[in-house]
Amino acid sequence: MADTRTTKPAASSREWNAHAYHKLSAPQVSWGKKVLARLHLRGHETVLDAGCGTGRLTGELLAALPSGRIVGIDLSQDMLRKAQEHLRPQLNSRVSLVACDLLDLPFGCVFDGIVSTAAFHWVLDHNLLFTNLHSLLRPGGWLEAQCGGGPNLALLRERVGALMNVRKFRAFFSGFCEPWLFQTAEEGAETLGRAGFVNVSTSVEAAPTVLDNAREYREFISNIILRRHLALLPAEDLRTAFIDKLVEQAADDTPPFFLDYWRLNLSAVAG
Ligand SMILES: C[S@@+](CC[C@H](N)C(=O)[O-])C[C@H]1O[C@@H](n2cnc3c(N)ncnc32)[C@H](O)[C@@H]1O
C-alpha cells in the first residue's frame, strides 16, 4: 500500500500518489459537490468529467445520470487505477475511464456537458484547453467547472518561493516555473469567449481551508500542492527539510495550518 506519510515524490510529473489524494481530498470533494449542485441534469446526458482524479465526484455525477453516460479522463494512470477501484460497484457500460491529456483529446463532438473540478489550473495553456473542450460539445452543450484561481494560495506560494531561494535548495529549482495557472474571473471569461463559448459566467470565491494538525498539513501539501516541487529534490532529507520549514511556518499562523485557497468558477455554453 502506498505510504502517504513520507515526502517521497511521485515517479513522474504527470503522476500522483492516488492513494494519498483519495484519502486527503475532502476539501476538493466538498468544493466539487457545490459544482455538481449547479447542474440541471435531465438524467440521460453524456457528460465528460475532465480530470476525474480518483473518481469520488465521478461517482456522485453518475448517480445523477440514471440513464446517461460518463467519460472520466485523466492524465495520471495511478489516479485512473484508483478511480477504477473506487467506482467498481458502479462500473457498467455507462462509465468509461480514459487516460488522456486535456491538451490532446481523442474524442469528437459527442458530449452534452463537461464537468471539471480542481483540475484546470494544472493545465498551463487555457486557450488550447478551452478550444479543445469546446470542440467536444454538441451545439448548446454546457461547461460547469471550478479550479484554482485569483490569488489562490498566495501566502503559501510566497513562502515556497522564498524557501526555493535558500542556498540549500536553490540549485534544484533553477529554471523552475510554478506548475499552475490561476486565472482571474476576467481572464477566465475572456479565454472562454475566445474559444467560442457564449453565456459565459465566471467568479472567484475564497475557500479558506484549515487542516486539523501538523501531520495532516504535511501530508496535504506534500502529496497535493507541492508534489511537483518535491519531485525536484533528489534526497529524502532535502524533501523533509523543505516541508518541515513550511509546516513550522503554518503552525504559527492564526489559525494554525490554514491554506488560503481561492476557486475560479466557470460556467458557459458552446456557441
Ligand atoms: C486535484 S486533482 C482533481 C481530481 C478530481 N476532479 C477532484 O476534484 O477530486 C487534479 C486532476 O487533474 C488531472 N490533470 C492535470 N492535468 C491534466 C491534463 N493535462 N489532462 C488530464 N488530466 C489532468 C490530474 O492528473 C489530477 O488527477
The ligand as a MOL file (V3000), in Angstrom:
LIG
                    3D

  0  0  0     0  0            999 V3000
M  V30 BEGIN CTAB
M  V30 COUNTS 27 29 0 0 0
M  V30 BEGIN ATOM
M  V30 1 C -6.5560 17.8170 -7.8090 0
M  V30 2 S -6.9590 16.5150 -8.8900 0 CHG=1
M  V30 3 C -8.7480 16.7130 -9.0190 0
M  V30 4 C -9.4430 15.3970 -9.2310 0
M  V30 5 C -10.9730 15.4490 -9.1220 0
M  V30 6 N -11.5560 16.1980 -10.2040 0
M  V30 7 C -11.3940 16.0180 -7.7880 0
M  V30 8 O -11.9490 17.1450 -7.7590 0
M  V30 9 O -11.1530 15.3530 -6.7620 0 CHG=-1
M  V30 10 C -6.4540 17.1440 -10.4770 0
M  V30 11 C -6.5020 16.0800 -11.5400 0
M  V30 12 O -6.3070 16.6790 -12.8200 0
M  V30 13 C -5.5280 15.7930 -13.5860 0
M  V30 14 N -4.8570 16.5230 -14.6720 0
M  V30 15 C -3.9390 17.5090 -14.5420 0
M  V30 16 N -3.5270 17.9060 -15.7550 0
M  V30 17 C -4.2000 17.1580 -16.6780 0
M  V30 18 C -4.2010 17.0910 -18.0900 0
M  V30 19 N -3.4050 17.8840 -18.8260 0
M  V30 20 N -5.0170 16.2020 -18.6970 0
M  V30 21 C -5.8220 15.3720 -17.9660 0
M  V30 22 N -5.8490 15.3920 -16.6140 0
M  V30 23 C -5.0580 16.2670 -15.9710 0
M  V30 24 C -4.5370 15.2300 -12.5910 0
M  V30 25 O -3.9050 14.0550 -13.0510 0
M  V30 26 C -5.4130 15.0340 -11.3830 0
M  V30 27 O -5.9860 13.7590 -11.3290 0
M  V30 END ATOM
M  V30 BEGIN BOND
M  V30 1 1 1 2
M  V30 2 1 2 3
M  V30 3 1 2 10
M  V30 4 1 3 4
M  V30 5 1 4 5
M  V30 6 1 5 6
M  V30 7 1 5 7
M  V30 8 2 7 8
M  V30 9 1 7 9
M  V30 10 1 10 11
M  V30 11 1 11 12
M  V30 12 1 11 26
M  V30 13 1 12 13
M  V30 14 1 13 14
M  V30 15 1 13 24
M  V30 16 1 14 15
M  V30 17 1 14 23
M  V30 18 2 15 16
M  V30 19 1 16 17
M  V30 20 1 17 18
M  V30 21 2 17 23
M  V30 22 1 18 19
M  V30 23 2 18 20
M  V30 24 1 20 21
M  V30 25 2 21 22
M  V30 26 1 22 23
M  V30 27 1 24 25
M  V30 28 1 24 26
M  V30 29 1 26 27
M  V30 END BOND
M  V30 END CTAB
M  END
